[in-house]
Amino acid sequence: MNIPIPADLEHRLQPHLPRLSQRALEAIALEAYTNHLITAAEVQHLLNLPSHLATDAFLKEHGAIRSLTLEDVQQDIQALDRILHDHHQ
């Protein structure tokens, strides 16, 4: 995904872009998670976080806590199954 940035701003931001890119990705993950578009497992995968605990800490740090439903747990299990399947291929 590319986000268009005007050339003059890109030049000024260039020294900070790797950090800004990560921040943008985190914002997208948080927005998608809080709107029930992705699961915690998918947040972990998207942000390449090392564990479920790290993912929980990230979500809590950013106030993105939500009550889990049975559907959320089932989606997390499916997402983890997909990740593990892709990793073993």
PDB file with one MODEL, atoms N, CA, C and O in Angstrom:
MODEL        1
ATOM      1  N   MET A   1       0.856  -1.172   0.000  1.00  0.00           N
ATOM      2  CA  MET A   1       0.000   0.000   0.000  1.00  0.00           C
ATOM      3  C   MET A   1       0.897   1.229   0.000  1.00  0.00           C
ATOM      4  O   MET A   1       1.858   1.317   0.764  1.00  0.00           O
ATOM      5  N   ASN A   2       0.577   2.143  -0.841  1.00  0.00           N
ATOM      6  CA  ASN A   2       1.300   3.412  -0.898  1.00  0.00           C
ATOM      7  C   ASN A   2       0.366   4.534  -0.487  1.00  0.00           C
ATOM      8  O   ASN A   2      -0.793   4.587  -0.899  1.00  0.00           O
ATOM      9  N   ILE A   3       0.890   5.419   0.323  1.00  0.00           N
ATOM     10  CA  ILE A   3       0.130   6.596   0.733  1.00  0.00           C
ATOM     11  C   ILE A   3       0.796   7.792   0.075  1.00  0.00           C
ATOM     12  O   ILE A   3       1.963   8.076   0.345  1.00  0.00           O
ATOM     13  N   PRO A   4       0.071   8.496  -0.784  1.00  0.00           N
ATOM     14  CA  PRO A   4       0.690   9.624  -1.488  1.00  0.00           C
ATOM     15  C   PRO A   4       1.002  10.780  -0.527  1.00  0.00           C
ATOM     16  O   PRO A   4       0.165  11.203   0.270  1.00  0.00           O
ATOM     17  N   ILE A   5       2.226  11.264  -0.637  1.00  0.00           N
ATOM     18  CA  ILE A   5       2.677  12.412   0.164  1.00  0.00           C
ATOM     19  C   ILE A   5       3.264  13.428  -0.813  1.00  0.00           C
ATOM     20  O   ILE A   5       4.100  13.069  -1.642  1.00  0.00           O
ATOM     21  N   PRO A   6       2.840  14.691  -0.732  1.00  0.00           N
ATOM     22  CA  PRO A   6       3.412  15.702  -1.618  1.00  0.00           C
ATOM     23  C   PRO A   6       4.938  15.724  -1.503  1.00  0.00           C
ATOM     24  O   PRO A   6       5.494  15.523  -0.424  1.00  0.00           O
ATOM     25  N   ALA A   7       5.598  15.968  -2.625  1.00  0.00           N
ATOM     26  CA  ALA A   7       7.063  15.880  -2.707  1.00  0.00           C
ATOM     27  C   ALA A   7       7.769  16.750  -1.662  1.00  0.00           C
ATOM     28  O   ALA A   7       8.744  16.304  -1.056  1.00  0.00           O
ATOM     29  N   ASP A   8       7.297  17.982  -1.441  1.00  0.00           N
ATOM     30  CA  ASP A   8       7.962  18.857  -0.470  1.00  0.00           C
ATOM     31  C   ASP A   8       7.875  18.285   0.947  1.00  0.00           C
ATOM     32  O   ASP A   8       8.833  18.373   1.715  1.00  0.00           O
ATOM     33  N   LEU A   9       6.739  17.708   1.285  1.00  0.00           N
ATOM     34  CA  LEU A   9       6.600  17.101   2.609  1.00  0.00           C
ATOM     35  C   LEU A   9       7.402  15.804   2.709  1.00  0.00           C
ATOM     36  O   LEU A   9       7.992  15.508   3.748  1.00  0.00           O
ATOM     37  N   GLU A  10       7.420  15.040   1.629  1.00  0.00           N
ATOM     38  CA  GLU A  10       8.181  13.804   1.633  1.00  0.00           C
ATOM     39  C   GLU A  10       9.665  14.089   1.885  1.00  0.00           C
ATOM     40  O   GLU A  10      10.326  13.363   2.628  1.00  0.00           O
ATOM     41  N   HIS A  11      10.176  15.143   1.265  1.00  0.00           N
ATOM     42  CA  HIS A  11      11.581  15.514   1.448  1.00  0.00           C
ATOM     43  C   HIS A  11      11.872  15.834   2.920  1.00  0.00           C
ATOM     44  O   HIS A  11      12.890  15.406   3.464  1.00  0.00           O
ATOM     45  N   ARG A  12      10.971  16.587   3.556  1.00  0.00           N
ATOM     46  CA  ARG A  12      11.163  16.933   4.969  1.00  0.00           C
ATOM     47  C   ARG A  12      10.997  15.728   5.883  1.00  0.00           C
ATOM     48  O   ARG A  12      11.671  15.617   6.908  1.00  0.00           O
ATOM     49  N   LEU A  13      10.105  14.836   5.508  1.00  0.00           N
ATOM     50  CA  LEU A  13       9.819  13.678   6.353  1.00  0.00           C
ATOM     51  C   LEU A  13      10.759  12.495   6.123  1.00  0.00           C
ATOM     52  O   LEU A  13      10.803  11.569   6.933  1.00  0.00           O
ATOM     53  N   GLN A  14      11.505  12.523   5.023  1.00  0.00           N
ATOM     54  CA  GLN A  14      12.345  11.387   4.622  1.00  0.00           C
ATOM     55  C   GLN A  14      13.183  10.812   5.771  1.00  0.00           C
ATOM     56  O   GLN A  14      13.232   9.592   5.921  1.00  0.00           O
ATOM     57  N   PRO A  15      13.836  11.634   6.575  1.00  0.00           N
ATOM     58  CA  PRO A  15      14.642  11.068   7.663  1.00  0.00           C
ATOM     59  C   PRO A  15      13.809  10.292   8.694  1.00  0.00           C
ATOM     60  O   PRO A  15      14.346   9.469   9.435  1.00  0.00           O
ATOM     61  N   HIS A  16      12.513  10.554   8.736  1.00  0.00           N
ATOM     62  CA  HIS A  16      11.635   9.939   9.735  1.00  0.00           C
ATOM     63  C   HIS A  16      10.708   8.882   9.144  1.00  0.00           C
ATOM     64  O   HIS A  16       9.924   8.288   9.884  1.00  0.00           O
ATOM     65  N   LEU A  17      10.769   8.626   7.844  1.00  0.00           N
ATOM     66  CA  LEU A  17       9.790   7.763   7.182  1.00  0.00           C
ATOM     67  C   LEU A  17       9.716   6.335   7.703  1.00  0.00           C
ATOM     68  O   LEU A  17       8.607   5.818   7.842  1.00  0.00           O
ATOM     69  N   PRO A  18      10.827   5.665   7.999  1.00  0.00           N
ATOM     70  CA  PRO A  18      10.658   4.301   8.517  1.00  0.00           C
ATOM     71  C   PRO A  18       9.812   4.275   9.792  1.00  0.00           C
ATOM     72  O   PRO A  18       8.941   3.420   9.950  1.00  0.00           O
ATOM     73  N   ARG A  19      10.072   5.200  10.680  1.00  0.00           N
ATOM     74  CA  ARG A  19       9.287   5.277  11.919  1.00  0.00           C
ATOM     75  C   ARG A  19       7.844   5.682  11.612  1.00  0.00           C
ATOM     76  O   ARG A  19       6.908   5.134  12.194  1.00  0.00           O
ATOM     77  N   LEU A  20       7.666   6.631  10.711  1.00  0.00           N
ATOM     78  CA  LEU A  20       6.313   7.070  10.349  1.00  0.00           C
ATOM     79  C   LEU A  20       5.541   5.950   9.663  1.00  0.00           C
ATOM     80  O   LEU A  20       4.341   5.801   9.890  1.00  0.00           O
ATOM     81  N   SER A  21       6.208   5.168   8.833  1.00  0.00           N
ATOM     82  CA  SER A  21       5.545   4.048   8.167  1.00  0.00           C
ATOM     83  C   SER A  21       5.050   3.041   9.189  1.00  0.00           C
ATOM     84  O   SER A  21       3.935   2.533   9.079  1.00  0.00           O
ATOM     85  N   GLN A  22       5.881   2.752  10.186  1.00  0.00           N
ATOM     86  CA  GLN A  22       5.467   1.816  11.238  1.00  0.00           C
ATOM     87  C   GLN A  22       4.303   2.378  12.028  1.00  0.00           C
ATOM     88  O   GLN A  22       3.364   1.652  12.353  1.00  0.00           O
ATOM     89  N   ARG A  23       4.353   3.661  12.340  1.00  0.00           N
ATOM     90  CA  ARG A  23       3.263   4.309  13.082  1.00  0.00           C
ATOM     91  C   ARG A  23       1.958   4.258  12.289  1.00  0.00           C
ATOM     92  O   ARG A  23       0.892   4.021  12.857  1.00  0.00           O
ATOM     93  N   ALA A  24       2.044   4.482  10.974  1.00  0.00           N
ATOM     94  CA  ALA A  24       0.853   4.427  10.126  1.00  0.00           C
ATOM     95  C   ALA A  24       0.278   3.020  10.111  1.00  0.00           C
ATOM     96  O   ALA A  24      -0.938   2.845  10.192  1.00  0.00           O
ATOM     97  N   LEU A  25       1.140   2.017  10.008  1.00  0.00           N
ATOM     98  CA  LEU A  25       0.688   0.638  10.017  1.00  0.00           C
ATOM     99  C   LEU A  25       0.030   0.294  11.352  1.00  0.00           C
ATOM    100  O   LEU A  25      -0.993  -0.391  11.390  1.00  0.00           O
ATOM    101  N   GLU A  26       0.616   0.769  12.435  1.00  0.00           N
ATOM    102  CA  GLU A  26       0.025   0.551  13.756  1.00  0.00           C
ATOM    103  C   GLU A  26      -1.350   1.208  13.859  1.00  0.00           C
ATOM    104  O   GLU A  26      -2.280   0.617  14.408  1.00  0.00           O
ATOM    105  N   ALA A  27      -1.481   2.413  13.339  1.00  0.00           N
ATOM    106  CA  ALA A  27      -2.766   3.119  13.377  1.00  0.00           C
ATOM    107  C   ALA A  27      -3.827   2.363  12.580  1.00  0.00           C
ATOM    108  O   ALA A  27      -4.980   2.269  13.001  1.00  0.00           O
ATOM    109  N   ILE A  28      -3.431   1.829  11.434  1.00  0.00           N
ATOM    110  CA  ILE A  28      -4.360   1.047  10.616  1.00  0.00           C
ATOM    111  C   ILE A  28      -4.787  -0.205  11.372  1.00  0.00           C
ATOM    112  O   ILE A  28      -5.970  -0.545  11.403  1.00  0.00           O
ATOM    113  N   ALA A  29      -3.824  -0.888  11.980  1.00  0.00           N
ATOM    114  CA  ALA A  29      -4.134  -2.105  12.735  1.00  0.00           C
ATOM    115  C   ALA A  29      -5.071  -1.808  13.899  1.00  0.00           C
ATOM    116  O   ALA A  29      -6.026  -2.548  14.133  1.00  0.00           O
ATOM    117  N   LEU A  30      -4.801  -0.730  14.626  1.00  0.00           N
ATOM    118  CA  LEU A  30      -5.645  -0.361  15.759  1.00  0.00           C
ATOM    119  C   LEU A  30      -7.060  -0.016  15.311  1.00  0.00           C
ATOM    120  O   LEU A  30      -8.036  -0.445  15.926  1.00  0.00           O
ATOM    121  N   GLU A  31      -7.163   0.753  14.244  1.00  0.00           N
ATOM    122  CA  GLU A  31      -8.482   1.139  13.720  1.00  0.00           C
ATOM    123  C   GLU A  31      -9.265  -0.090  13.269  1.00  0.00           C
ATOM    124  O   GLU A  31     -10.451  -0.225  13.569  1.00  0.00           O
ATOM    125  N   ALA A  32      -8.595  -0.977  12.552  1.00  0.00           N
ATOM    126  CA  ALA A  32      -9.265  -2.185  12.067  1.00  0.00           C
ATOM    127  C   ALA A  32      -9.673  -3.084  13.235  1.00  0.00           C
ATOM    128  O   ALA A  32     -10.757  -3.668  13.219  1.00  0.00           O
ATOM    129  N   TYR A  33      -8.822  -3.193  14.229  1.00  0.00           N
ATOM    130  CA  TYR A  33      -9.130  -4.036  15.388  1.00  0.00           C
ATOM    131  C   TYR A  33     -10.309  -3.480  16.180  1.00  0.00           C
ATOM    132  O   TYR A  33     -11.233  -4.219  16.519  1.00  0.00           O
ATOM    133  N   THR A  34     -10.282  -2.192  16.475  1.00  0.00           N
ATOM    134  CA  THR A  34     -11.360  -1.611  17.289  1.00  0.00           C
ATOM    135  C   THR A  34     -12.693  -1.615  16.551  1.00  0.00           C
ATOM    136  O   THR A  34     -13.750  -1.564  17.181  1.00  0.00           O
ATOM    137  N   ASN A  35     -12.653  -1.674  15.234  1.00  0.00           N
ATOM    138  CA  ASN A  35     -13.886  -1.744  14.443  1.00  0.00           C
ATOM    139  C   ASN A  35     -14.249  -3.179  14.073  1.00  0.00           C
ATOM    140  O   ASN A  35     -15.086  -3.411  13.200  1.00  0.00           O
ATOM    141  N   HIS A  36     -13.617  -4.134  14.739  1.00  0.00           N
ATOM    142  CA  HIS A  36     -13.908  -5.560  14.557  1.00  0.00           C
ATOM    143  C   HIS A  36     -13.700  -6.037  13.119  1.00  0.00           C
ATOM    144  O   HIS A  36     -14.387  -6.948  12.657  1.00  0.00           O
ATOM    145  N   LEU A  37     -12.760  -5.423  12.422  1.00  0.00           N
ATOM    146  CA  LEU A  37     -12.450  -5.839  11.053  1.00  0.00           C
ATOM    147  C   LEU A  37     -11.359  -6.902  11.017  1.00  0.00           C
ATOM    148  O   LEU A  37     -11.294  -7.704  10.085  1.00  0.00           O
ATOM    149  N   ILE A  38     -10.496  -6.906  12.043  1.00  0.00           N
ATOM    150  CA  ILE A  38      -9.452  -7.922  12.159  1.00  0.00           C
ATOM    151  C   ILE A  38      -9.380  -8.395  13.608  1.00  0.00           C
ATOM    152  O   ILE A  38      -9.867  -7.727  14.520  1.00  0.00           O
ATOM    153  N   THR A  39      -8.772  -9.539  13.799  1.00  0.00           N
ATOM    154  CA  THR A  39      -8.637 -10.121  15.131  1.00  0.00           C
ATOM    155  C   THR A  39      -7.291  -9.726  15.743  1.00  0.00           C
ATOM    156  O   THR A  39      -6.431  -9.150  15.077  1.00  0.00           O
ATOM    157  N   ALA A  40      -7.135 -10.048  17.017  1.00  0.00           N
ATOM    158  CA  ALA A  40      -5.856  -9.798  17.693  1.00  0.00           C
ATOM    159  C   ALA A  40      -4.738 -10.602  17.027  1.00  0.00           C
ATOM    160  O   ALA A  40      -3.614 -10.115  16.897  1.00  0.00           O
ATOM    161  N   ALA A  41      -5.043 -11.819  16.610  1.00  0.00           N
ATOM    162  CA  ALA A  41      -4.035 -12.640  15.916  1.00  0.00           C
ATOM    163  C   ALA A  41      -3.601 -11.974  14.615  1.00  0.00           C
ATOM    164  O   ALA A  41      -2.428 -12.026  14.246  1.00  0.00           O
ATOM    165  N   GLU A  42      -4.539 -11.354  13.931  1.00  0.00           N
ATOM    166  CA  GLU A  42      -4.197 -10.661  12.685  1.00  0.00           C
ATOM    167  C   GLU A  42      -3.405  -9.385  12.962  1.00  0.00           C
ATOM    168  O   GLU A  42      -2.536  -9.017  12.171  1.00  0.00           O
ATOM    169  N   VAL A  43      -3.689  -8.708  14.068  1.00  0.00           N
ATOM    170  CA  VAL A  43      -2.876  -7.559  14.480  1.00  0.00           C
ATOM    171  C   VAL A  43      -1.441  -8.029  14.713  1.00  0.00           C
ATOM    172  O   VAL A  43      -0.488  -7.394  14.262  1.00  0.00           O
ATOM    173  N   GLN A  44      -1.304  -9.146  15.423  1.00  0.00           N
ATOM    174  CA  GLN A  44       0.024  -9.696  15.701  1.00  0.00           C
ATOM    175  C   GLN A  44       0.774  -9.981  14.408  1.00  0.00           C
ATOM    176  O   GLN A  44       1.948  -9.638  14.268  1.00  0.00           O
ATOM    177  N   HIS A  45       0.085 -10.608  13.468  1.00  0.00           N
ATOM    178  CA  HIS A  45       0.711 -10.950  12.187  1.00  0.00           C
ATOM    179  C   HIS A  45       1.053  -9.691  11.387  1.00  0.00           C
ATOM    180  O   HIS A  45       2.153  -9.578  10.845  1.00  0.00           O
ATOM    181  N   LEU A  46       0.122  -8.757  11.314  1.00  0.00           N
ATOM    182  CA  LEU A  46       0.320  -7.525  10.545  1.00  0.00           C
ATOM    183  C   LEU A  46       1.506  -6.719  11.057  1.00  0.00           C
ATOM    184  O   LEU A  46       2.285  -6.175  10.275  1.00  0.00           O
ATOM    185  N   LEU A  47       1.634  -6.649  12.377  1.00  0.00           N
ATOM    186  CA  LEU A  47       2.690  -5.834  12.977  1.00  0.00           C
ATOM    187  C   LEU A  47       3.938  -6.644  13.308  1.00  0.00           C
ATOM    188  O   LEU A  47       4.914  -6.117  13.842  1.00  0.00           O
ATOM    189  N   ASN A  48       3.891  -7.936  12.980  1.00  0.00           N
ATOM    190  CA  ASN A  48       5.033  -8.817  13.228  1.00  0.00           C
ATOM    191  C   ASN A  48       5.445  -8.794  14.705  1.00  0.00           C
ATOM    192  O   ASN A  48       6.628  -8.726  15.038  1.00  0.00           O
ATOM    193  N   LEU A  49       4.435  -8.852  15.576  1.00  0.00           N
ATOM    194  CA  LEU A  49       4.705  -8.868  17.011  1.00  0.00           C
ATOM    195  C   LEU A  49       5.092 -10.292  17.420  1.00  0.00           C
ATOM    196  O   LEU A  49       4.590 -11.255  16.841  1.00  0.00           O
ATOM    197  N   PRO A  50       5.981 -10.436  18.413  1.00  0.00           N
ATOM    198  CA  PRO A  50       6.554 -11.751  18.710  1.00  0.00           C
ATOM    199  C   PRO A  50       5.632 -12.733  19.422  1.00  0.00           C
ATOM    200  O   PRO A  50       5.873 -13.940  19.377  1.00  0.00           O
ATOM    201  N   SER A  51       4.578 -12.243  20.080  1.00  0.00           N
ATOM    202  CA  SER A  51       3.736 -13.162  20.846  1.00  0.00           C
ATOM    203  C   SER A  51       2.354 -12.563  21.084  1.00  0.00           C
ATOM    204  O   SER A  51       2.102 -11.384  20.836  1.00  0.00           O
ATOM    205  N   HIS A  52       1.475 -13.428  21.575  1.00  0.00           N
ATOM    206  CA  HIS A  52       0.136 -12.972  21.942  1.00  0.00           C
ATOM    207  C   HIS A  52       0.228 -11.959  23.088  1.00  0.00           C
ATOM    208  O   HIS A  52      -0.523 -10.983  23.120  1.00  0.00           O
ATOM    209  N   LEU A  53       1.146 -12.194  24.022  1.00  0.00           N
ATOM    210  CA  LEU A  53       1.324 -11.261  25.142  1.00  0.00           C
ATOM    211  C   LEU A  53       1.781  -9.888  24.653  1.00  0.00           C
ATOM    212  O   LEU A  53       1.313  -8.862  25.148  1.00  0.00           O
ATOM    213  N   ALA A  54       2.688  -9.870  23.688  1.00  0.00           N
ATOM    214  CA  ALA A  54       3.148  -8.595  23.122  1.00  0.00           C
ATOM    215  C   ALA A  54       2.000  -7.883  22.411  1.00  0.00           C
ATOM    216  O   ALA A  54       1.887  -6.659  22.463  1.00  0.00           O
ATOM    217  N   THR A  55       1.159  -8.659  21.752  1.00  0.00           N
ATOM    218  CA  THR A  55       0.000  -8.084  21.059  1.00  0.00           C
ATOM    219  C   THR A  55      -0.971  -7.496  22.066  1.00  0.00           C
ATOM    220  O   THR A  55      -1.451  -6.377  21.885  1.00  0.00           O
ATOM    221  N   ASP A  56      -1.265  -8.239  23.124  1.00  0.00           N
ATOM    222  CA  ASP A  56      -2.151  -7.721  24.171  1.00  0.00           C
ATOM    223  C   ASP A  56      -1.597  -6.442  24.781  1.00  0.00           C
ATOM    224  O   ASP A  56      -2.336  -5.487  25.018  1.00  0.00           O
ATOM    225  N   ALA A  57      -0.292  -6.432  25.032  1.00  0.00           N
ATOM    226  CA  ALA A  57       0.335  -5.235  25.607  1.00  0.00           C
ATOM    227  C   ALA A  57       0.209  -4.050  24.656  1.00  0.00           C
ATOM    228  O   ALA A  57      -0.096  -2.938  25.086  1.00  0.00           O
ATOM    229  N   PHE A  58       0.445  -4.286  23.356  1.00  0.00           N
ATOM    230  CA  PHE A  58       0.316  -3.227  22.352  1.00  0.00           C
ATOM    231  C   PHE A  58      -1.111  -2.686  22.336  1.00  0.00           C
ATOM    232  O   PHE A  58      -1.313  -1.472  22.344  1.00  0.00           O
ATOM    233  N   LEU A  59      -2.099  -3.580  22.315  1.00  0.00           N
ATOM    234  CA  LEU A  59      -3.494  -3.149  22.270  1.00  0.00           C
ATOM    235  C   LEU A  59      -3.880  -2.381  23.532  1.00  0.00           C
ATOM    236  O   LEU A  59      -4.552  -1.352  23.452  1.00  0.00           O
ATOM    237  N   LYS A  60      -3.461  -2.871  24.686  1.00  0.00           N
ATOM    238  CA  LYS A  60      -3.764  -2.181  25.947  1.00  0.00           C
ATOM    239  C   LYS A  60      -3.101  -0.812  25.992  1.00  0.00           C
ATOM    240  O   LYS A  60      -3.715   0.169  26.410  1.00  0.00           O
ATOM    241  N   GLU A  61      -1.847  -0.749  25.561  1.00  0.00           N
ATOM    242  CA  GLU A  61      -1.103   0.518  25.565  1.00  0.00           C
ATOM    243  C   GLU A  61      -1.815   1.583  24.752  1.00  0.00           C
ATOM    244  O   GLU A  61      -1.734   2.771  25.066  1.00  0.00           O
ATOM    245  N   HIS A  62      -2.514   1.158  23.707  1.00  0.00           N
ATOM    246  CA  HIS A  62      -3.204   2.099  22.832  1.00  0.00           C
ATOM    247  C   HIS A  62      -4.712   2.174  23.097  1.00  0.00           C
ATOM    248  O   HIS A  62      -5.463   2.747  22.309  1.00  0.00           O
ATOM    249  N   GLY A  63      -5.137   1.588  24.212  1.00  0.00           N
ATOM    250  CA  GLY A  63      -6.546   1.672  24.599  1.00  0.00           C
ATOM    251  C   GLY A  63      -7.487   0.919  23.686  1.00  0.00           C
ATOM    252  O   GLY A  63      -8.670   1.250  23.603  1.00  0.00           O
ATOM    253  N   ALA A  64      -6.985  -0.077  23.007  1.00  0.00           N
ATOM    254  CA  ALA A  64      -7.805  -0.826  22.047  1.00  0.00           C
ATOM    255  C   ALA A  64      -8.261  -2.150  22.659  1.00  0.00           C
ATOM    256  O   ALA A  64      -8.053  -3.220  22.087  1.00  0.00           O
ATOM    257  N   ILE A  65      -8.876  -2.055  23.814  1.00  0.00           N
ATOM    258  CA  ILE A  65      -9.359  -3.249  24.497  1.00  0.00           C
ATOM    259  C   ILE A  65     -10.837  -3.406  24.168  1.00  0.00           C
ATOM    260  O   ILE A  65     -11.613  -2.450  24.189  1.00  0.00           O
ATOM    261  N   ARG A  66     -11.187  -4.629  23.869  1.00  0.00           N
ATOM    262  CA  ARG A  66     -12.597  -4.903  23.610  1.00  0.00           C
ATOM    263  C   ARG A  66     -12.929  -6.243  24.246  1.00  0.00           C
ATOM    264  O   ARG A  66     -12.055  -7.087  24.437  1.00  0.00           O
ATOM    265  N   SER A  67     -14.176  -6.423  24.564  1.00  0.00           N
ATOM    266  CA  SER A  67     -14.616  -7.689  25.129  1.00  0.00           C
ATOM    267  C   SER A  67     -14.600  -8.743  24.039  1.00  0.00           C
ATOM    268  O   SER A  67     -15.068  -8.515  22.923  1.00  0.00           O
ATOM    269  N   LEU A  68     -14.059  -9.885  24.377  1.00  0.00           N
ATOM    270  CA  LEU A  68     -14.008 -10.964  23.403  1.00  0.00           C
ATOM    271  C   LEU A  68     -15.332 -11.703  23.362  1.00  0.00           C
ATOM    272  O   LEU A  68     -15.950 -11.979  24.391  1.00  0.00           O
ATOM    273  N   THR A  69     -15.741 -12.011  22.167  1.00  0.00           N
ATOM    274  CA  THR A  69     -16.909 -12.846  21.976  1.00  0.00           C
ATOM    275  C   THR A  69     -16.430 -14.217  21.506  1.00  0.00           C
ATOM    276  O   THR A  69     -15.261 -14.384  21.158  1.00  0.00           O
ATOM    277  N   LEU A  70     -17.312 -15.172  21.497  1.00  0.00           N
ATOM    278  CA  LEU A  70     -16.967 -16.493  20.981  1.00  0.00           C
ATOM    279  C   LEU A  70     -16.522 -16.374  19.530  1.00  0.00           C
ATOM    280  O   LEU A  70     -15.597 -17.068  19.107  1.00  0.00           O
ATOM    281  N   GLU A  71     -17.161 -15.517  18.775  1.00  0.00           N
ATOM    282  CA  GLU A  71     -16.787 -15.302  17.373  1.00  0.00           C
ATOM    283  C   GLU A  71     -15.355 -14.759  17.267  1.00  0.00           C
ATOM    284  O   GLU A  71     -14.603 -15.172  16.385  1.00  0.00           O
ATOM    285  N   ASP A  72     -14.974 -13.831  18.165  1.00  0.00           N
ATOM    286  CA  ASP A  72     -13.608 -13.304  18.166  1.00  0.00           C
ATOM    287  C   ASP A  72     -12.596 -14.426  18.380  1.00  0.00           C
ATOM    288  O   ASP A  72     -11.586 -14.500  17.682  1.00  0.00           O
ATOM    289  N   VAL A  73     -12.869 -15.288  19.338  1.00  0.00           N
ATOM    290  CA  VAL A  73     -11.959 -16.391  19.640  1.00  0.00           C
ATOM    291  C   VAL A  73     -11.866 -17.329  18.442  1.00  0.00           C
ATOM    292  O   VAL A  73     -10.776 -17.777  18.086  1.00  0.00           O
ATOM    293  N   GLN A  74     -13.000 -17.628  17.822  1.00  0.00           N
ATOM    294  CA  GLN A  74     -12.992 -18.500  16.649  1.00  0.00           C
ATOM    295  C   GLN A  74     -12.218 -17.867  15.495  1.00  0.00           C
ATOM    296  O   GLN A  74     -11.499 -18.563  14.778  1.00  0.00           O
ATOM    297  N   GLN A  75     -12.359 -16.559  15.309  1.00  0.00           N
ATOM    298  CA  GLN A  75     -11.621 -15.867  14.258  1.00  0.00           C
ATOM    299  C   GLN A  75     -10.123 -15.872  14.557  1.00  0.00           C
ATOM    300  O   GLN A  75      -9.310 -16.037  13.648  1.00  0.00           O
ATOM    301  N   ASP A  76      -9.755 -15.693  15.828  1.00  0.00           N
ATOM    302  CA  ASP A  76      -8.343 -15.754  16.212  1.00  0.00           C
ATOM    303  C   ASP A  76      -7.765 -17.127  15.903  1.00  0.00           C
ATOM    304  O   ASP A  76      -6.653 -17.232  15.385  1.00  0.00           O
ATOM    305  N   ILE A  77      -8.510 -18.172  16.216  1.00  0.00           N
ATOM    306  CA  ILE A  77      -8.049 -19.533  15.957  1.00  0.00           C
ATOM    307  C   ILE A  77      -7.880 -19.753  14.457  1.00  0.00           C
ATOM    308  O   ILE A  77      -6.887 -20.337  14.023  1.00  0.00           O
ATOM    309  N   GLN A  78      -8.837 -19.292  13.671  1.00  0.00           N
ATOM    310  CA  GLN A  78      -8.743 -19.430  12.206  1.00  0.00           C
ATOM    311  C   GLN A  78      -7.550 -18.644  11.660  1.00  0.00           C
ATOM    312  O   GLN A  78      -6.831 -19.130  10.788  1.00  0.00           O
ATOM    313  N   ALA A  79      -7.345 -17.444  12.169  1.00  0.00           N
ATOM    314  CA  ALA A  79      -6.224 -16.624  11.704  1.00  0.00           C
ATOM    315  C   ALA A  79      -4.895 -17.291  12.062  1.00  0.00           C
ATOM    316  O   ALA A  79      -3.977 -17.329  11.243  1.00  0.00           O
ATOM    317  N   LEU A  80      -4.795 -17.807  13.266  1.00  0.00           N
ATOM    318  CA  LEU A  80      -3.572 -18.496  13.664  1.00  0.00           C
ATOM    319  C   LEU A  80      -3.345 -19.745  12.822  1.00  0.00           C
ATOM    320  O   LEU A  80      -2.213 -20.039  12.437  1.00  0.00           O
ATOM    321  N   ASP A  81      -4.415 -20.479  12.535  1.00  0.00           N
ATOM    322  CA  ASP A  81      -4.297 -21.656  11.663  1.00  0.00           C
ATOM    323  C   ASP A  81      -3.752 -21.259  10.298  1.00  0.00           C
ATOM    324  O   ASP A  81      -2.872 -21.933   9.762  1.00  0.00           O
ATOM    325  N   ARG A  82      -4.273 -20.158   9.727  1.00  0.00           N
ATOM    326  CA  ARG A  82      -3.787 -19.684   8.419  1.00  0.00           C
ATOM    327  C   ARG A  82      -2.309 -19.296   8.491  1.00  0.00           C
ATOM    328  O   ARG A  82      -1.524 -19.633   7.604  1.00  0.00           O
ATOM    329  N   ILE A  83      -1.946 -18.590   9.550  1.00  0.00           N
ATOM    330  CA  ILE A  83      -0.554 -18.152   9.712  1.00  0.00           C
ATOM    331  C   ILE A  83       0.365 -19.365   9.833  1.00  0.00           C
ATOM    332  O   ILE A  83       1.403 -19.434   9.176  1.00  0.00           O
ATOM    333  N   LEU A  84      -0.023 -20.312  10.671  1.00  0.00           N
ATOM    334  CA  LEU A  84       0.803 -21.512  10.851  1.00  0.00           C
ATOM    335  C   LEU A  84       0.890 -22.324   9.574  1.00  0.00           C
ATOM    336  O   LEU A  84       1.949 -22.855   9.239  1.00  0.00           O
ATOM    337  N   HIS A  85      -0.222 -22.422   8.860  1.00  0.00           N
ATOM    338  CA  HIS A  85      -0.226 -23.163   7.592  1.00  0.00           C
ATOM    339  C   HIS A  85       0.690 -22.504   6.589  1.00  0.00           C
ATOM    340  O   HIS A  85       1.471 -23.186   5.926  1.00  0.00           O
ATOM    341  N   ASP A  86       0.613 -21.178   6.462  1.00  0.00           N
ATOM    342  CA  ASP A  86       1.470 -20.429   5.530  1.00  0.00           C
ATOM    343  C   ASP A  86       2.936 -20.531   5.921  1.00  0.00           C
ATOM    344  O   ASP A  86       3.813 -20.590   5.059  1.00  0.00           O
ATOM    345  N   HIS A  87       3.198 -20.551   7.218  1.00  0.00           N
ATOM    346  CA  HIS A  87       4.574 -20.607   7.709  1.00  0.00           C
ATOM    347  C   HIS A  87       5.225 -21.959   7.433  1.00  0.00           C
ATOM    348  O   HIS A  87       6.434 -22.037   7.219  1.00  0.00           O
ATOM    349  N   HIS A  88       4.426 -23.018   7.438  1.00  0.00           N
ATOM    350  CA  HIS A  88       4.959 -24.361   7.248  1.00  0.00           C
ATOM    351  C   HIS A  88       5.072 -24.755   5.781  1.00  0.00           C
ATOM    352  O   HIS A  88       5.552 -25.846   5.474  1.00  0.00           O
ATOM    353  N   GLN A  89       4.645 -23.900   4.881  1.00  0.00           N
ATOM    354  CA  GLN A  89       4.733 -24.233   3.454  1.00  0.00           C
ATOM    355  C   GLN A  89       6.025 -23.755   2.872  1.00  0.00           C
ATOM    356  O   GLN A  89       6.275 -23.947   1.682  1.00  0.00           O
TER     357      GLN A  89
ENDMDL
END
